């Protein structure tokens, strides 16, 4: 834009300089440029691509330009010049990895041959005898070991160790490995020089001993597991092995604890494709990726990210293209030149502008309608229980690189932690339960700088009517009312039944009893007055039947009389019956009762059947036994009731299980869910067992 004068300038909260001219408005982003750009093609985003960086004699650095098959030398001042080697364009084609011997001023690389570069004589020597172990179409790594020998080979079975001087070599594996992996890169362990850490193309990480054994493998399926099986870069750093993966960020393998921690985009990394890792200050590393550069503190987790806007020549870096010299200068190569910097000069902190609320949209399921709130008020946003879902939108007022800003959200009252949303500036929630919430958003740029103020939106979701306190209270009162009426009805029924039983027993005793007693007395008088033998026998039978009927009626009246429903009443009636039936027959008896609460009312059916079983047993003793003593024991405690009747006589006229009396006793026992046991040894015995107290 052409202009002749500047009328006004303004610096906003996002560190953006607005320049008003006589011919329009300019936006200028003010950010320090921390990187020295070497061999950059400023006219093209994709210029000279660099694949390998390695040291030379006198503190110089050599870089391999992949697009030109040309080596460049960079001096300490950052000036680059080509290294002139005879026929280097053809011989260095597909050479990706370089290692150097700064003492002898030599370097080695591989394509389909081993190549030795002598910088003293500016000559290239190729050794084709190693072509069987190399493949220029593969990554083809090479490593200079601490003893000066070379390690190379594109597959595990092709891995060879070469003497750099004599070119004598030997295979690492004497026999074919079970799995012949293609190799990306490898490093020698600082802790144990016999160990080589090998990165594979798609099968994870290998721990290989130079004696030809694989000591350990790490994949996505092992424990500990990698985040991805494709490994691009390695760095052994303070008892940790840092593993740069394709798509899985940096995996930090703790060599002592044998655990893996993953550092990825969610934790602040600029990209999950990690092509190189270099050590910086204490606990800090530099990570080059396919989308920007990151610095990361392994202890505090603090991170900073850098992109083209911060001074990089390009956002995409190449694997094998990273080096740190003895003076602390970092060199990183990518798709457009070399980036040189010092670690301590990178850091910059500034506050991002506050986030802006842009919309709150709610869908109501009952009305099938959508409402939108564009402006926040002081009070909370109220949602009805029929609002099925809502969506919140926000924005950050920046004008460059919006994709590099990320957001974190938390719905207090629902979420426990902050959730990473990436660059998405909206979120949706479905069917929140009733309650009070506070939705929060915070923004962060690629360097970890947070926005000055996040969003805080109070939200209140109303409770549906059938879960509100007044409805629940009414429901509880209704349930209690129904229960009360039910128990009142049952109580009234029980009281009415007791009154009916009392009335029936009273009527039977007063009316029928008096009539039967009168009948018995009249027949006895007639029996005494008559002299006819036949009539006297008949009248005697009538008298006996009347007396028996009175006795049965007394038992019936007693059993249905609700005023006689305690255990003490049962014991009293059994005592009376024993006196009436046993004492006239010269049979002694005893009744032992073990009852916790004799005045407690007992079940009418149990009372009646137990008494009738007792009566039937006494009757059988009188009729069929020659006993002179009867023992009765009754226990009603510990969730069981036992009635045991035993005499000391001998049964003479019936066998076990015979007679209607025994059958009736069994039937009555089953009627009260009990068990009847008859005992004919050493007398006649009846035992009734009830698995419950009465």
VOSE-626055 format. One record per residue (C-alpha): residue in one letter; y, x, z. Coordinates in steps of 0.05 Angstrom, whole numbers, plus 32768, in hexadecimal, padded with zeros to 4 digits. Each point is the difference from the previous one (the first is absolute). Layout:
N
AYXZ...
//
This chain:
694
X800080008000X8044801B7FEDX803B7FF9802FX80428023800BX800F7FF18049X7FDE7FED8042X80227FC68023X7FD67FF9803FX7FC1801A8022X7FD37FE08035X7FC3801B8027X7FD27FC88016X7FCA7FFD8036X7FC980177FD0X802480427FF3X80147FE77FBBX804480147FE5X80247FCB7FD7X8035801B7FD1X80327FD17FE1X801E801A7FC0X802F7FE77FCBX7FC37FF27FD5X7FCD7FE1802FX7FD8800E803FX7FD3803B800FX7FC780058033X7FF18045801AX7FC7800D8030X801180378031X7FC380278015X7FF8804B800BX7FD880267FCCX7FCE80298028X7FD5801B7FC7X800B803B7FD2X7FE97FE97FBBX7FDF80377FD6X7FEA7FFB7FB7X80147FB77FFDX800C7FDD7FBFX803D7FD58012X7FFF7FDA7FBEX7FB97FE4800BX7FDD7FE1803BX7FC080217FE8X801080497FF1X7FDA80408010X7FC27FF08029X7FE780338032X7FB980078019X7FFA803E802CX802E802B802CX7FEC8042801EX8021803E801EX801080427FDCX801380448017X8045800B8021X80057FB78019X80047FE27FBAX7FDB7FC07FEEX7FDB7FF07FBFX7FF97FBA7FE5X7FD47FE67FC8X80217FD17FCFX7FC77FD47FE8X80267FE17FC6X801180467FE3X7FC380298017X8035802F801AX800780268042X80468005801FX8019802F8035X80317FE78035X802780338027X801A7FF88047X80427FE57FE6X7FDC7FC77FDCX800A801A7FBAX7FC57FF77FD1X7FEB80297FC4X7FC17FFF7FD5X7FC98033800CX7FEF801E7FBDX7FB680097FF5X7FDC800E7FBFX7FE07FC27FE2X800B7FD98040X800B7FBD7FDEX7FB77FFD7FE8X7FDF80258039X80217FD98038X7FF37FBC7FE2X7FE17FCF8033X800980348038X80137FD7803EX7FEF802A803DX801C8046800BX7FF480318039X802280438008X7FF88045801FX804780158011X7FEA80468014X7FE280107FBCX80337FD27FDEX7FC97FD87FDDX7FED7FB77FF9X7FC17FDA7FEBX7FF67FBC7FE0X7FC97FDC7FDBX7FF77FD17FC5X7FBF800B7FD9X800480498015X80178029803BX8045801C7FF1X801D803D8022X804C800A7FFAX801C8046800DX804B7FF9800CX8007804C8001X7FE980077FB8X80137FB97FEBX7FB97FF67FE6X7FCC7FC97FFFX7FB5800D8004X7FCC7FC97FF7X7FB880018018X7FD67FD07FD7X7FBF800E8027X80167FCD8034X80087FC67FCDX7FBE7FE28017X801F7FF28044X80447FE77FE7X801A7FC47FDAX80487FFD7FE8X7FFD7FB37FFCX7FF47FFC804BX802E8014803AX7FDD80458001X801A801A8043X8002804A8014X800A801D8046X800C80478018X7FD8800C8040X8017802B803AX7FD3803A7FEAX802380017FBCX7FC77FE07FD9X80087FC37FD5X7FDF7FBC8008X7FFD7FD27FC3X7FD57FCD7FDCX800D7FB87FE9X7FC17FE3801FX7FDA800D8040X7FC5801E7FDBX8030802D7FD8X8024801B803EX8002804D7FFBX801F80398028X801D80387FD5X801380478012X804880057FE7X7FF8804A7FEEX7FBA80077FE3X7FF97FB77FE9X7FBA7FFE801EX7FF07FBA8018X7FCC7FD68025X7FF17FB68006X80117FDF8041X7FC47FD17FFBX7FBE80217FEFX7FE27FBD7FEDX801B7FC27FE0X80257FD58034X7FE57FBA8009X80447FE47FECX802780287FCCX80487FEB800DX803C80107FD3X803380278028X804C7FF78004X80168038802FX7FE8802A803BX801C80298039X7FE38034802FX7FFE7FEE804AX80308028802DX7FD37FF2803CX7FBF80177FE0X800880287FBEX7FB77FF17FEEX80137FB67FF8X801D7FE47FBFX801E7FBA8000X7FF47FE17FBCX80237FC37FE3X7FD97FD87FCDX80167FD27FC9X7FDF7FC1801BX7FCE80138036X802D8011803BX800580428025X7FCB8037800AX7FFA80358036X7FDB80397FDEX7FE88042801CX8004803D7FD3X7FB6800B800EX7FF27FC47FD3X7FF87FC68030X80277FBF8005X800E7FF8804AX80237FBC7FFFX80197FCA7FD1X80397FCF800AX80057FC07FD6X80177FB88009X7FBA7FF1801CX7FF980388033X801780028048X803880138003X80107FE37FBCX803480127FCCX80307FCB7FE6X7FEE80147FB7X7FCA802B7FE0X802E80217FCEX8020803D8020X803B80257FDFX801980338033X7FEC80238041X802380258039X7FE1801B8040X80367FFC8035X7FFA8009804DX7FB77FE98009X800C7FC97FCEX7FEB7FFA7FB8X80347FD97FD8X7FDF7FDC7FC5X802C7FE67FC8X7FDE7FC77FDBX800B7FD87FC1X80157FBB8019X7FF0800A804AX803A802B801BX7FF5803B802EX7FC08001802AX8009802B803FX7FBB801A8015X8001801A8047X7FCE80397FFEX7FF57FFF804CX7FFD7FB5800EX7FDF7FF17FBCX802E7FC47FF3X802B7FED7FC4X80457FE28001X801E7FE47FC0X804A80097FEEX80137FD27FC7X803A7FD77FE5X7FFB7FD0803BX800F803B802EX803A80187FD6X7FE1802B7FC9X80257FFA7FBDX7FBF7FF57FDAX7FB57FFE800CX7FEF80317FC8X800880448022X7FFE803D7FD1X801380388031X800C800C804AX8026803C801DX800D80148048X80478000801AX801980078047X7FD77FF0803EX7FD67FC17FF4X80267FF27FC0X7FE67FFE7FB8X801C7FF77FBAX7FDA7FCF7FD4X80097FFB7FB5X7FE97FC07FDEX80007FDB7FBEX803F7FDC8018X802E802C8029X7FFE80348036X7FF37FF4804AX800980278040X7FD67FEA803BX7FFC80128049X7FB77FFC8014X80127FF9804AX803C7FD08001X7FEE7FDD7FBDX804880077FEAX800680047FB5X803280087FC8X7FF77FF27FB6X8026801D7FC4X80067FE97FB8X8028800E7FC1X803C7FDF8022X7FFD80368035X800080397FCFX7FB880077FE7X7FF580127FB7X7FCB7FCA7FFBX7FDB7FD18030X7FBA80157FE7X7FE280428016X7FC280247FE6X7FC480178028X7FF8804C8009X804C80067FF6X801980108046X801180408024X80268018803FX801880478000X80098030803BX804A7FEE8006X7FF17FB6800BX80137FEA7FBAX7FD77FC77FE4X7FF07FFB7FB6X7FE57FBF7FE3X7FF27FF47FB7X7FFB7FBE7FDCX800E7FDE7FBEX8046801D7FF8X80098045801DX7FFB80218045X80207FE78041X801380378031X80187FF18046X800080158049X7FE07FD08031X803780028034X80347FEC7FCCX7FDF7FBF7FECX800D7FD2803BX80347FCB7FFEX80097FC28029X802D7FC57FF4X80017FB68012X7FEF7FCC7FCCX802B7FC27FF9X7FEC7FC28026X7FCE7FD07FE1X80197FBE7FE3X7FDF7FBC8008X7FF97FDE7FBDX7FD67FC2800CX7FCF7FD78029X7FD57FCE7FDAX7FD37FCC8022X7FCD7FD17FE1X7FF27FBE8024X7FBA7FE67FF3X800D7FB98018X803E7FF57FD4X7FE8802D7FC8X8045801F8000X802080458004X804080118025X802580427FFDX802E80208033X803280317FE4X802A800E803DX7FE880108046X801D7FDF803DX7FFF80178048X7FCB7FCF8015X7FB780077FECX7FE47FE37FC0X7FD77FC38014X7FC07FF17FDAX7FD97FBF8007X7FB480008009X7FFB7FE67FB9X8023803C7FE1X7FC380217FDFX801F80447FEEX804280247FFDX801B803E7FDCX803780308016X8027802B7FCFX802E803B800FX8021803A7FDCX80208044800DX8043800E7FDEX7FEF803F7FDAX800A800E7FB6X7FD2803A7FF1X7FB580088007X7FF17FBE8022X7FB5800C7FF5X8005803B8030X80137FD2803AX7FCA7FE1802AX80017FC98034X7FDB7FF18041X7FF97FBA801DX7FEB7FE48043X7FFC7FB78016X80088005804CX7FD37FCE8022X7FCD80067FC8X7FFA80497FE9X7FEF8038802FX801880397FD4X8031800E7FC7X7FE17FF47FBBX8010802B7FC4X80187FD57FC6X800F80377FCDX803B7FF07FD4X7FF37FB58003X803E7FDC801BX7FE07FBE8012X7FC77FE6802CX7FDC7FBE8007X7FDF7FE1803DX7FCF7FC57FFFX7FF67FCB8036X801D8024803CX7FE97FE38043X80347FDE802AX802C802F8028X803D802D8001X8003803C7FD2X803080367FEBX7FF9801C7FBAX801880487FF8X8008802D7FC3X801480497FFEX800D802A7FC2X7FF080497FF4X800E802F7FC7X7FD180357FE5X801980338033X7FF17FD5803CX80497FEB800CX80047FBA801CX80327FCA7FF0X803A7FFB8031X7FED7FB98012X7FC37FD97FEFX7FF87FB57FFCX7FEE7FD5803CX7FF27FB77FF3X7FEC7FD1803AX7FCE7FCA7FEBX7FE77FC58028X7FC37FD87FE8X7FFC7FBB801FX7FBF7FE8801EX7FDB7FC77FDEX80057FBF8028X7FB87FFE8018X80088045801FX80417FF18025X80017FFA804CX80137FB78001X7FC77FEC7FD1X7FCE802B8026X80197FE28042X7FF77FBA7FE5X7FBB80127FE6X7FEC801D8043X80197FC38024X7FDA7FD37FCFX7FC08027800AX80087FFE804CX800F7FB67FFBX7FC17FF37FD8X7FD7802B8030X801E7FDB803CX7FF27FBC7FE2X7FBA80157FEFX7FF180198046X80237FC3801EX7FD47FD47FD5X7FC280268015X80167FFC8049X800C7FB57FFBX7FBC7FF87FDFX7FDF80288037X80247FD98036X7FEE7FBF7FDEX7FB780177FFCX80018013804AX801E7FBD8012X7FCB7FDD7FD6X7FC880288021X801B7FF08044X80067FB67FEFX7FB97FFD7FE3X7FE38025803CX80257FD28030X7FEB7FC17FDAX7FB880177FFDX800080128049X80237FC28018X7FE47FCA7FD2X7FBE80177FE3X7FEE8028803EX800C7FC6802FX7FD87FD17FD3X7FC580317FFDX8004800B804BX80007FB4800BX7FC57FF97FD0X7FDA80358025X800E7FE08044X7FEC7FBA7FE7X7FBE80197FE4X7FF180268040X800C7FC08028X7FD47FD87FD1X7FCB80368005X80007FFA804CX7FFE7FB47FFFX7FC87FF67FCEX7FB780058014X7FE47FFF7FBAX7FE580457FEFX800F7FFE7FB6X80467FE7800AX800C80358036X7FEC80387FCFX802D7FE47FCBX803B7FFA802FX7FF380478018X8004801A7FB9X80417FDB7FF5X801B801D8040X7FEB80477FECX801E7FF87FBBX80417FE6801EX8004803B802FX7FF180317FC7X80347FDF7FD5X803380068039X7FEF80498006X8009800C7FB5X803F7FD88001X801B802A8039X7FF2803F7FD7X80237FE17FC4X803B7FEA8029X80068045801FX7FFC80247FBCX80377FD67FDFX802E7FFD803CX803B802E7FEFX800E8008804AX7FBE80268008X800A80377FCAX8003803F802BX7FC88033800BX80017FED804AX7FF17FB77FECX7FC480187FD7X7FE58029803AX800B7FC6802FX7FDA7FCF7FD3X7FC780327FF7X7FFD8006804CX7FFD7FB58008X7FC97FF97FCBX7FD680378020X80057FDE8044X7FED7FBC7FE3X7FC480197FD8X7FE5803F8023X80077FF3804AX7FD77FC08000X7FC880287FDDX800280358037X801B80357FD0X80338030801AX803880177FD2X803C802F7FFBX803B80007FD1X802680417FF7X80417FFE7FD8X8027803C7FE6X803F7FE17FE5X804580207FFDX80297FC08001X7FD77FC38016X803C7FD17FFBX800B800D7FB7X7FF27FC67FD1X7FC580097FD3X7FEC7FE37FBDX7FE67FB98005X7FC7800C7FD0X7FE980408024X80057FDE8044X7FD67FC47FEAX7FCA80287FDBX7FF880358037X7FF77FCA8034X7FCD7FDA7FD6X7FD980407FF3X8001800D804BX7FE97FB9800EX7FC880057FCDX7FE98042801DX7FFE7FE28047X7FDA7FC47FE6X7FCC802D7FDEX7FF780288041X7FF37FBF8025X7FCF7FE67FCDX7FDA803D7FEAX800680378035X7FE380088045X803C802A8017X801E7FFC8045X803F80287FF0X803480007FC8X803680347FF4X803D7FEE7FD6X803280367FE9X803D7FF27FD7X803380337FE8X80407FF47FD9X802780417FF3X8008803A7FD0X80037FD27FC3X7FBA7FE4800DX7FDE7FC98028X7FB88004801AX7FD87FC88022X7FBD8016801CX7FCF7FCF8022X7FBF801D801CX7FC97FE4802FX7FC580228021X7FCA7FCF7FEBX7FCD7FFD7FC9X80057FD57FC2X7FC27FD57FFBX80067FCA7FCDX802980187FC4X8006803C7FD3X803D80257FE8X80297FD77FD0X7FDB7FBE800CX80217FBF8016X80407FDB7FEDX8022801D803EX7FFD80477FE7X80147FEB7FBAX803D7FDC801DX8013803D8028X7FFD802C7FC1X80297FCD7FD9X80357FFC8036X8003804C8004X800B80057FB4X80367FCB8006X802A8030802BX7FEF803E7FD5X7FD2801C8036X7FBA801E8004X7FC87FE18028X7FC8802C801DX7FC27FE48023X7FD980298032X7FB97FEB8015X7FED803F8027X7FFF7FFA804CX801A7FBA7FFCX802B7FD77FD1X8043801D7FEBX80397FEA7FD3X8038802E7FEAX803D7FE97FDAX802D80357FE1X80457FF07FE3X802580387FDCX80417FE6801DX801C7FE98042X800B7FB6800C
//
